[in-house]
């Protein structure tokens, strides 16, 4: 996900990693309502999102990729929704069966999203069905 970065990053790298400006990066760091797990989940969802700020990893995928327990993945997503960092879209398959939720990332300064250039060279953006 962020293999090209050190374990501890400065504000400039954080801005690049999350595709946000300095003000938003500082807002995220200073948000006392956001714990370390929720911050990790947000960063993970950002890394998985497409040029429309949308992704749809399942709770199982979040749990496995971040090596956290399922209840932490669910509560973290719920908290991010409550704080307004993401919104959720229920996804239904053709046979009226619900599949993984879709997440719209709301932390970007540019309301139009990051644009196609952000993911132009990324081959690792994958989502679950």
C-alpha positions as CSV (number, residue, x, y, z in Angstrom):
1,X,0.0,0.0,0.0
2,X,2.6,2.6,1.1
3,X,5.7,0.5,0.6
4,X,7.7,3.3,-0.8
5,X,7.4,5.4,2.4
6,X,9.3,5.1,5.7
7,X,7.4,3.9,8.8
8,X,7.4,7.4,10.2
9,X,6.6,10.1,7.6
10,X,6.6,13.9,7.6
11,X,3.8,16.1,6.6
12,X,4.9,16.4,3.0
13,X,4.9,12.6,2.5
14,X,1.6,12.3,4.3
15,X,0.1,14.9,1.9
16,X,1.4,12.8,-1.0
17,X,0.2,9.5,0.5
18,X,-3.4,10.8,1.1
19,X,-3.5,13.1,-1.9
20,X,-4.5,16.1,0.4
21,X,-3.1,19.5,1.1
22,X,-1.3,20.5,4.2
23,X,-4.4,21.9,6.0
24,X,-6.3,18.7,5.6
25,X,-3.3,16.6,6.6
26,X,-2.9,18.7,9.8
27,X,-6.7,18.5,10.4
28,X,-6.5,14.7,10.2
29,X,-3.5,14.5,12.5
30,X,-5.0,16.8,15.1
31,X,-8.5,15.3,15.1
32,X,-8.8,13.9,18.6
33,X,-11.9,12.0,17.5
34,X,-9.9,9.9,15.2
35,X,-7.9,7.0,16.7
36,X,-4.9,5.3,15.1
37,X,-7.1,2.4,13.7
38,X,-9.6,4.8,12.1
39,X,-6.7,6.8,10.6
40,X,-5.2,3.6,9.2
41,X,-8.6,2.6,7.8
42,X,-9.0,6.0,6.2
43,X,-5.5,5.9,4.7
44,X,-6.2,2.4,3.4
45,X,-9.5,3.4,1.8
46,X,-7.8,6.4,0.2
47,X,-5.1,4.1,-1.2
48,X,-7.8,1.8,-2.7
49,X,-10.0,4.6,-4.1
50,X,-10.2,5.4,-7.8
51,X,-10.2,8.8,-9.5
52,X,-13.8,9.4,-8.4
53,X,-12.8,8.9,-4.7
54,X,-14.7,5.6,-4.6
55,X,-13.7,2.1,-3.4
56,X,-15.4,-1.0,-2.3
57,X,-13.2,-3.3,-0.2
58,X,-15.2,-5.7,1.9
59,X,-14.8,-5.8,5.7
60,X,-13.0,-9.1,5.3
61,X,-10.5,-7.4,2.9
62,X,-10.0,-4.4,5.3
63,X,-9.5,-6.9,8.2
64,X,-6.9,-9.0,6.3
65,X,-5.0,-6.2,4.7
66,X,-4.7,-4.1,7.9
67,X,-4.3,-7.1,10.2
68,X,-7.1,-5.9,12.5
69,X,-10.1,-7.7,13.9
70,X,-13.4,-7.5,12.0
71,X,-15.2,-5.6,14.8
72,X,-12.4,-2.9,14.6
73,X,-12.8,-2.6,10.9
74,X,-16.6,-2.2,11.2
75,X,-16.4,0.3,14.1
76,X,-13.6,2.2,12.3
77,X,-15.7,2.6,9.2
78,X,-18.7,3.6,11.2
79,X,-16.7,6.3,13.0
80,X,-15.3,7.6,9.7
81,X,-18.8,8.0,8.4
82,X,-19.9,9.7,11.6
83,X,-17.0,12.2,11.3
84,X,-17.8,12.9,7.7
85,X,-14.5,11.6,6.3
86,X,-16.3,9.0,4.2
87,X,-19.8,8.2,3.1
88,X,-21.2,4.7,2.4
89,X,-23.2,3.4,-0.6
90,X,-25.0,0.1,-0.3
91,X,-24.2,-2.0,-3.3
92,X,-26.7,-4.6,-4.6
93,X,-25.9,-7.3,-7.1
94,X,-28.3,-8.1,-10.0
95,X,-30.0,-10.9,-8.0
96,X,-30.9,-8.4,-5.2
97,X,-28.1,-9.7,-3.0
98,X,-26.1,-7.2,-1.1
99,X,-22.3,-7.1,-1.7
100,X,-19.6,-5.1,-0.1
101,X,-20.3,-1.4,0.7
102,X,-19.0,1.3,-1.5
103,X,-17.1,4.1,0.1
104,X,-16.8,7.7,-1.1
105,X,-13.8,9.5,0.3
106,X,-14.6,13.0,1.5
107,X,-11.3,14.4,2.7
108,X,-10.0,15.8,-0.5
109,X,-9.9,19.6,-1.0
110,X,-10.8,19.3,-4.6
111,X,-14.5,18.4,-4.7
112,X,-14.1,17.0,-8.2
113,X,-11.8,14.3,-6.8
114,X,-8.2,13.7,-7.5
115,X,-8.6,13.4,-11.2
116,X,-7.5,10.6,-13.5
117,X,-3.8,11.6,-13.2
118,X,-3.6,10.3,-9.6
119,X,-4.2,6.7,-10.6
120,X,-2.8,6.9,-14.1
121,X,0.3,4.9,-13.2
122,X,-1.2,2.7,-10.5
123,X,-1.7,-1.0,-11.3
124,X,-2.4,-1.9,-7.6
125,X,-5.9,-0.4,-7.2
126,X,-8.2,-3.4,-6.7
127,X,-11.6,-3.8,-5.1
128,X,-13.6,-6.7,-4.0
129,X,-17.0,-7.8,-5.3
